[in-house]
Amino acid sequence: MRDAYPTVVIEDVYPELDCGRHPVKREVGDRLEVWADIFKEGHDRVSAVLRYRRKGERRWSEVPMRHVENDRWTGSFVLEENARYEYTVCAWPDHFGSWCEEVEKKLGAGQRVEVELVEGRELVKEAASRTRSRKLKEVLSAFDEAAYQERLRLLLSREVRGLMAAHPDRSAATAHRTLEVVVDRERARYGAWYEMMPRSQGTVEGKSATFKDCERRLPEIAGMGFDVVYLLPIHPIGHTNRKGPNNTLTAGPEDPGSPYAIGSEEGGHKSVHPELGTLEDFRRFVEACREWGMEVALDFAIQCSPDHPYVREHPEWFRWRPDGTIKYAENPPKKYQDIVNVDFHSENWKELWEEWKSVVLFWVEQGVKIFRVDNPHTKPFAFWEWLIREVQEEHPEVIFLSEAFTRPKVMHELAKLGFSQSYTYFTWRNTRGELTEYLSELARGWAKEYMRPNLFPSTPDILPPILQEGGRPAFMMRFVLAATLSPSYGIYNGFELCENRGIPGREEYLDSEKYEYKVWDWERPGNIKDYIAKVNRIRRENPALHELENLVFCGSDNDGIIFYGKTLEENAIFVAVNLDPHNLREGNVYFPLDLLGIADDEWYTVEELISGVDYPSMGWGRYVRLDPNVNPAEIYRVRKEG
Amino acid sequence: MRDAYPTVVIEDVYPELDCGRHPVKREVGDRLEVWADIFKEGHDRVSAVLRYRRKGERRWSEVPMRHVENDRWTGSFVLEENARYEYTVCAWPDHFGSWCEEVEKKLGAGQRVEVELVEGRELVKEAASRTRSRKLKEVLSAFDEAAYQERLRLLLSREVRGLMAAHPDRSAATAHRTLEVVVDRERARYGAWYEMMPRSQGTVEGKSATFKDCERRLPEIAGMGFDVVYLLPIHPIGHTNRKGPNNTLTAGPEDPGSPYAIGSEEGGHKSVHPELGTLEDFRRFVEACREWGMEVALDFAIQCSPDHPYVREHPEWFRWRPDGTIKYAENPPKKYQDIVNVDFHSENWKELWEEWKSVVLFWVEQGVKIFRVDNPHTKPFAFWEWLIREVQEEHPEVIFLSEAFTRPKVMHELAKLGFSQSYTYFTWRNTRGELTEYLSELARGWAKEYMRPNLFPSTPDILPPILQEGGRPAFMMRFVLAATLSPSYGIYNGFELCENRGIPGREEYLDSEKYEYKVWDWERPGNIKDYIAKVNRIRRENPALHELENLVFCGSDNDGIIFYGKTLEENAIFVAVNLDPHNLREGNVYFPLDLLGIADDEWYTVEELISGVDYPSMGWGRYVRLDPNVNPAEIYRVRKEG
């Protein structure tokens, strides 16, 4: 037999993830709502508080929790800072509250309560001597001088109840385990990304662009309404086994190689490719982005060219084969001969892990606060959990985006252990059913507590069939879906030009700029830059589109038209998208008037935001006609009248 | 930075309840199926085992787990004994398996694997020196003497894979937390209870029956097909504030008092009321039940008459009020003046708790292995968890039934912390919607892992309106529901007589035998003993009715008819019940032929088990006509032809 047992049960705490193994995520300014089942045997009343503090602080703050129904309690607090918080639930028997309830019931039944009054006095006396509260002592004196009715009035008064509640006996309190919540800045949830291959931003054929060339593109990118300029790796590129055009094994002397074959005699992960400019040029580029209201995200790809300085300086970080070579990256039968992987479990792993942390911190020093992490799923989970926690302890504003298109549970695990944002399967979800099911999975259930999607219609590695076959209408349609289904989304440069020349039968770009110098005509006819600018402006102006959880899918008579909405306070946005890039689709879509608080016979206004036309409306249905070449999507803002 | 990190992720383990805080329940002979998400970064293969042991044993047994899909693994073992078991999941990287997979992929792509072969040999060598396996050393010798093709054949052979799997390197293994499963005997899940007021089993008016009178009723009770004879408290009854007929405060000198006012100068919880006989008589009664194939359940009511020996011997176990009295039981404004409660938090609580344990053990010694616990929800949760664990450690065959009709989460908590069975809200669930919703809640979701329902249509305290108003048809209907919806159910004596005289406007019996001597005519006209016997025989003969989880609700055109079924292997039972005791109801009910594996155009046999009539059938629908006075319910056994 133990010497003490818990008196109050605290169970089913929300948002506790995996028994507290993983933190949930929120953003600065959010109110964290905590729920718990809290109860005790019998009829005794219980008191409960929600305790919280910034991680690392000693003192807890407390707010009371309140009973809602069926032994379910709730409490909340505002997450003021960009930091990691701890919280827990604590509850104890409320003896004086129980006493009040019992006495009131007896009085209601016309019973006398002389003995109960003496018992109530005992409770006050106990509290007074435990807490040395002067006010409680005054209550005792007043009680002793009073008669029956006055004593009753006194002990049941709001003041005395408040005093007793303020001085609870917590000796028999039960505390739940301590849980964590990571509070990121808003950009972790909401932002439009423009993915850029820096060397392709220039104007001279067969030559790398520079950071100055990149800088010249910023007005145009900002004009389209992007928040983040994400650069593919900017580091020196190795020579050994350099890849040629279209990923061939035989690079010519003029071929630049893949930017993911990082490291050469010119430096490694802390260096800038000399063709792009100097570190100083890079810092200037970061500053220029800031001036245009954007920030820079860097690619963090933990892999080395065989020419990387680490190979010479730290051979013990690599796994050497019996034939004296280092194992290059493989996904059998695929081979990546221009890349060797470090061995995260090498004997010298601690120094290796610290080195990667120093790489991140190096770029943080240069002003980079967002990292898109390449292939995190092939590195140990524990490494990422450690790295992200370590970096964010010093720099809570740093955001990590997980680029993993692997098994679903692996993707979720990466999000759970710290990645601020995650790539998703959106790239391959095309039908109404697929989109509804997948986005519901992300916006509902537990995923929404830890996984923030960032939707990319295409990436340098993936040009999906819908874009190859559907052309410009498909680009517009997939763009609107990405930009309105998720608060974070991104496009890869060339998307605005509807670039869709693929390798036949594969999901890859033909003559990909990953292996070649490229020059683009950013004003190429047929581009959708104005359309992108318009939709990004609609995103900015409508806070409902800054959230994920508020996504609801609504009725549509035509299965080729998906219809969904998001609301936030007074802002209500609905989107109808023709998922078929080849055919006009038309039919009724249905506004959920019940959710909007609009009566069936009430007039309301539907403002189509792309065309800017207002429609006075009544009833649930709206007939839409979506021509993929003209208006593949419509975005409605619904306003109640008066 | 820590010195080591887990390498394999193990998450979402089923059936882990409340992060392992509470055990799940199974019965002897069950196979415990365990599921878990198990994965590692990258493409490495993983091995996993399910480990288990009887609690208290040092050695673990192990069975391999297998991957099913989407990183979900499963394994199982048979729970051979009536005991508490522990189990956990353990997983580690499977280096040799990964090597085999990689080599096979490369061979499939026509690549040479000389270097890989040397790496494979290294793995075997490492295993050989780690485990000193002679067979692995022989593999090494054979390898060294062989040429390329032969070496490949050898390392990829089933024998070498088996040897390597049998000698894994577990140094980087991850283990999940240890979880518990309580394995009860079958009676914890399945049984028909007959609740008996011992003093009412005789034939002389105004006088208590004896255990010998009770014994004389056993052939009849066994004949109705009951498994458990549950006795209301058999202890001496106090005199102070004894209750009179219909719970009045003024008992006459001849009034026997409530059997729940336990304890007098004749003894307490370890004594037998002298009017019923001696302890020896009681033991003989237990033995007689056994001879009739039944066992005895006792009422365990932790409450004392003011005359209980404990009050004299252990005044410190009670809470004394400022006026020198002990607080009697109350649920304001209701008062139970004939009962005082012990104080589980008294300074001498350890001795008090031990005393209650000794009470249970005393009756276990007398042959009682089932306890129906009165009002457990007013005693500390921690007490029950301790008591049940302690008793079952010595006597795992002991079953505890929780009598709590309180808040749902409190009822669930009692089940989680150890009660083998639970009373339910069935007593008040009458409509098709109510029954479907509530029984689905019990048979599905997490409840089925820890809460075993025992359905009582009425109890000594509760005569629900449906029985008061519905008369005999309602008794038959509610009986069939209880007996077929749940593997455990019980009736309170008099139910078979359709006794339903209530206090007007209340859910209580008029002239309840709780406060009076009673003599019943057990052959009273209108009794439903034959009906009960028939249904209990159907229960025994059909194993599908011994389970809960297999319950499915099926279609019925008439909302007054509920239709549901249970299947177990070849045994398929369906039940149609007219929920309206006043009117004939008719309409189609629908057999779920897809679940039964019967084609829409296939002949099958429906055997109505109460009438014994066979119906050749085809298609889903069956027209039923249920007359409350004739056949308020029909029970069908479905047999496929051929």
Interface residues (C-beta under 8 A of the other chain):
Chain A: M1 Y5 P6 T7 V9 E11 D12 D18 C19 G20 R21 D37 F39 K40 E41 G42 H43 N70 D71 E102 K105 K106 G108 A109 Q111 E114 V115 V118 E119 E122 R321 P322 D323 T325 E330 N331 P332 P333 K350 W353 E354 H377 T378 K379 P380 F381 A382 F383 W386 R407 P408 K409 V410 E413
Chain B: M1 Y5 P6 T7 V9 E11 D12 D18 C19 G20 R21 D37 F39 K40 E41 G42 H43 N70 D71 E102 K105 K106 G108 A109 Q111 E114 V115 V118 E119 E122 R321 P322 D323 T325 E330 N331 P332 P333 K350 W353 E354 H377 T378 K379 P380 F381 A382 F383 W386 R407 P408 K409 V410 E413
